[in-house]
Amino acid sequence: MYENISGKVIVITGASSGLGEAAARHLSAAGATVVLGARRTDRLDIIAKELGARGGKVLALATDVTRRDDVQRLVDAAVEKFGRVDVMLNNAGLMPHSPLDRLKVDEWERMIDVNIKGVLYGIAAALFHMKRQKSGHIVNVSSVAGHKVTPAGAVYAATKHAVRALSEGLRQEVKPYNIRTTIISPGAVATELPNTISEEDISKGIHDFYNEYAIPADSFARAVAFAISQPDEVDINEIVFRPTRQVL
Ligand SMILES: NC(=O)c1ccc[n+]([C@@H]2O[C@H](COP(=O)([O-])OP(=O)(O)OC[C@H]3O[C@@H](n4cnc5c(N)ncnc54)[C@H](OP(=O)(O)O)[C@@H]3O)[C@@H](O)[C@H]2O)c1
């Protein structure tokens, strides 16, 4: 089905649901070894068991991306068990939209901790090994919100703009180590993401939008696989995709 995926060791954060889970299933089916991190280990264990039963090589570890040690342990475990880390998919994230004047400061901080610092911890953990290997691929999940700002989405958009800025800086700096970098910016994809919104009116609006427009999560999995499956000398730096009917 794909070139250049089978046998790769791919670490995925936020693998317990939505886009991370879909990527884990798709990449495992394409022959990758997948190393799954998230906090809900009950969900991770079910996914790992299913993939293992189909002959996939898989490891699942409790990981909170707001803890640098957890993320380092996840990537180190991949290297200890499977000998290397070929791809780091920094996917964990949340989207508790709200207008700024509602002062949901705890949620702002949570988004900064998970969506920005979690990605940085993933970069740090993977870079350590990829520099030594002189190969690797870091895939960071941004969003259409990393390109466009909408009302009630300022902080989320800021975190996703930050992911793009970090990824572009990373791209320029890792040339000596033969590391590829990809930003994936999805539009509305049907996952549990809107459930992270605590403000009732905003939650309703976003759920209505997702119910109307969102596309299945395998769209994301195919985009990730496309980037990874390119020949080693081809670096897909950014993919933006949306539901065909989504305007902004
Ligand atoms: N769905 C969309 O429309 C869309 C569009 C653009 C971008 N994105 C981005 O795609 C990524 C995945 O989101 P999704 O849509 O798949 O939503 P989701 O179904 O809610 O999945 C989010 C994942 O992130 C994990 N996560 C959250 N906080 C975490 C933490 N502190 N430590 C470790 N893992 C954590 C969750 O796992 P646990 O709760 O088990 O820890 C879960 O596996 C996010 O970065 C999101 O911003 C999604």
Ligand as a Chemical Component Dictionary entry (heavy atoms), coordinates in Angstrom:
data_LIG
# 
_chem_comp.id                   LIG 
_chem_comp.type                 NON-POLYMER 
_chem_comp.pdbx_formal_charge   0 
_chem_comp.three_letter_code    LIG 
# 
loop_
_chem_comp_atom.comp_id 
_chem_comp_atom.atom_id 
_chem_comp_atom.alt_atom_id 
_chem_comp_atom.type_symbol 
_chem_comp_atom.charge 
_chem_comp_atom.model_Cartn_x 
_chem_comp_atom.model_Cartn_y 
_chem_comp_atom.model_Cartn_z 
_chem_comp_atom.pdbx_ordinal 
LIG N1  N1  N 0  -10.526 16.957 15.335 1  
LIG C1  C1  C 0  -10.302 18.086 14.694 2  
LIG O1  O1  O 0  -11.194 18.658 14.063 3  
LIG C2  C2  C 0  -8.928  18.714 14.741 4  
LIG C3  C3  C 0  -8.646  19.745 13.854 5  
LIG C4  C4  C 0  -7.404  20.337 13.875 6  
LIG C5  C5  C 0  -6.461  19.904 14.779 7  
LIG N2  N2  N 1  -6.754  18.903 15.656 8  
LIG C6  C6  C 0  -5.720  18.492 16.614 9  
LIG O2  O2  O 0  -5.583  17.095 16.562 10 
LIG C7  C7  C 0  -5.008  16.638 17.778 11 
LIG C8  C8  C 0  -5.763  15.402 18.260 12 
LIG O3  O3  O 0  -7.066  15.779 18.644 13 
LIG P1  P1  P 0  -8.352  14.900 18.290 14 
LIG O4  O4  O 0  -9.159  15.670 17.349 15 
LIG O5  O5  O -1 -7.978  13.524 17.952 16 
LIG O6  O6  O 0  -9.137  14.960 19.708 17 
LIG P2  P2  P 0  -9.403  13.847 20.806 18 
LIG O7  O7  O 0  -10.173 12.711 20.258 19 
LIG O8  O8  O 0  -9.981  14.598 21.961 20 
LIG O9  O9  O 0  -7.956  13.321 21.164 21 
LIG C9  C9  C 0  -7.056  14.096 21.906 22 
LIG C10 C10 C 0  -5.936  13.184 22.359 23 
LIG O10 O10 O 0  -5.000  13.984 23.104 24 
LIG C11 C11 C 0  -4.733  13.314 24.304 25 
LIG N3  N3  N 0  -4.358  14.235 25.380 26 
LIG C12 C12 C 0  -5.015  15.316 25.851 27 
LIG N4  N4  N 0  -4.342  15.847 26.890 28 
LIG C13 C13 C 0  -3.240  15.061 27.070 29 
LIG C14 C14 C 0  -2.161  15.069 27.976 30 
LIG N5  N5  N 0  -2.059  15.976 28.948 31 
LIG N6  N6  N 0  -1.208  14.115 27.863 32 
LIG C15 C15 C 0  -1.305  13.173 26.901 33 
LIG N7  N7  N 0  -2.294  13.109 26.012 34 
LIG C16 C16 C 0  -3.254  14.041 26.106 35 
LIG C17 C17 C 0  -5.977  12.527 24.657 36 
LIG O11 O11 O 0  -5.607  11.403 25.441 37 
LIG P3  P3  P 0  -5.907  11.214 26.999 38 
LIG O12 O12 O 0  -7.103  12.050 27.344 39 
LIG O13 O13 O 0  -6.131  9.736  27.126 40 
LIG O14 O14 O 0  -4.635  11.653 27.671 41 
LIG C18 C18 C 0  -6.414  12.070 23.269 42 
LIG O15 O15 O 0  -5.779  10.875 22.919 43 
LIG C19 C19 C 0  -5.047  17.822 18.738 44 
LIG O16 O16 O 0  -3.762  18.408 18.797 45 
LIG C20 C20 C 0  -6.023  18.773 18.073 46 
LIG O17 O17 O 0  -5.796  20.109 18.429 47 
LIG C21 C21 C 0  -7.957  18.286 15.643 48 
# 
loop_
_chem_comp_bond.comp_id 
_chem_comp_bond.atom_id_1 
_chem_comp_bond.atom_id_2 
_chem_comp_bond.value_order 
_chem_comp_bond.pdbx_ordinal 
LIG N1  C1  SING 1  
LIG C1  O1  DOUB 2  
LIG C1  C2  SING 3  
LIG C2  C3  SING 4  
LIG C2  C21 DOUB 5  
LIG C3  C4  DOUB 6  
LIG C4  C5  SING 7  
LIG C5  N2  DOUB 8  
LIG N2  C6  SING 9  
LIG N2  C21 SING 10 
LIG C6  O2  SING 11 
LIG C6  C20 SING 12 
LIG O2  C7  SING 13 
LIG C7  C8  SING 14 
LIG C7  C19 SING 15 
LIG C8  O3  SING 16 
LIG O3  P1  SING 17 
LIG P1  O4  DOUB 18 
LIG P1  O5  SING 19 
LIG P1  O6  SING 20 
LIG O6  P2  SING 21 
LIG P2  O7  DOUB 22 
LIG P2  O8  SING 23 
LIG P2  O9  SING 24 
LIG O9  C9  SING 25 
LIG C9  C10 SING 26 
LIG C10 O10 SING 27 
LIG C10 C18 SING 28 
LIG O10 C11 SING 29 
LIG C11 N3  SING 30 
LIG C11 C17 SING 31 
LIG N3  C12 SING 32 
LIG N3  C16 SING 33 
LIG C12 N4  DOUB 34 
LIG N4  C13 SING 35 
LIG C13 C14 SING 36 
LIG C13 C16 DOUB 37 
LIG C14 N5  SING 38 
LIG C14 N6  DOUB 39 
LIG N6  C15 SING 40 
LIG C15 N7  DOUB 41 
LIG N7  C16 SING 42 
LIG C17 O11 SING 43 
LIG C17 C18 SING 44 
LIG O11 P3  SING 45 
LIG P3  O12 DOUB 46 
LIG P3  O13 SING 47 
LIG P3  O14 SING 48 
LIG C18 O15 SING 49 
LIG C19 O16 SING 50 
LIG C19 C20 SING 51 
LIG C20 O17 SING 52 
# 
